[in-house]
Amino acid sequence: MLRSQLDHVIGQVLDANPDTSDIFFVAGKPLQAEVHGKLTDVELDPGLGALSPNQTESCAFCMMGRNQRVYDDLVQHGSCDLSYELLGRARFRVNIFSQRGSLSIVMRQLSTDVPTFEKLGLPGIFEEMALEKFGLILVTGSTGSGKSTTLAALIDSINAQFPVHILTLEDPVEFVHPHKMGTVNQREMGQDFDSFASGLRAALRQAPKVILVGEIRDNETIEIAMQAAETGHLVLGTLHTSDTGQTINRIIGMFEPSEEHLVRQRLGESVKFVVSQRLCPKEGGGRVAAFEILRNNLRIKDIIVNGETPEKTFYNVLETSETFGMMTFDQCLARLFEEGKISEDTATVYASDKSALMQRLDRIKTLRGDQVTDISGLEIDNDYGKE
């Protein structure tokens, strides 16, 4: 397939669904677009019908072009990552992978505008994160939960306020940051460095004040990230974890048991914030982010260093520390429900502790005057005990 033909196909997808977040090329299925979390078939002109393995392979090779690295990754690891640009219109993060003898492609559309705190509606504590001068700030969540978008807004805030050197290590570069008060250098894995660990090690010799690590995948990367945080750098990174407590435990679990005590102490000193997020369906269409936010203080540091107990857990501390800007997912979901942004069903699906959340939602509904229970029609049996 020619590049012009592929661009025409992608352009039709965007014309039909302007809010497309992902485009899927899968053998045996028509071309599909994900819009607000739901997959829909895309009607093309001329129609392609269900894609054949040859068609998906042709599209994949067109996107890969002459980049030998991505061919090597595909052969050696079964998948590869690259970026693709529809000139003047859209940029994509692309993953090509093999499945059942054919190639499949997932294209994630990247925003051309760098997001801001105001645009994303992030909690006010993010403004305080942007003021940090050193330490470790982690943003976690599942794939597609908006981690990169949140970090881009944080980088933009720092870039707008301080004359510092900001260095990003990404796979691939998603948001292109213009130079503002800060100077921004953005490096892409495969083109500018070969692994996050090596790129981060090199970054320490490139005089940055702020370092963004696109993904912390192994103990070598987190080891260098902690070293950078300990030596006066502000390090921002992402992990694939479901909540803030699991993030701390996942990092500790990356190391040998003999190293655990030292790692706990180092984390207790270097971690400033951990943010976990989940994207939820929004009432009226679209999606809205729910956050869990951990901020290091004496109570949090004690749990990081000594571990959780039945009486002392990350969840319990977050739940009782709203005055410090912390929150659990359940508190955030209850707030979104109270503001009418999500439904009760959505809140319970994305909750960490469903029973605790239901109690919060019942209190909100009681204050509104809404019906809390479905039980009705009960009557007192006045004849009970009479003979």
Beta strands, then each sheet from edge to edge (+ up, - down):
strand 1: 20-25
strand 2: 32-35
strand 3: 38-41
strand 4: 79-86
strand 5: 90-99
strand 6: 102-110
strand 7: 135-140
strand 8: 165-170
strand 9: 183-188
strand 10: 210-213
strand 11: 234-239
strand 12: 271-281
strand 13: 287-295
sheet 1: 3+ 2- 1+ 6- 5+ 4-
sheet 2: 9+ 8+ 10+ 11+ 7+ 12+ 13-
end
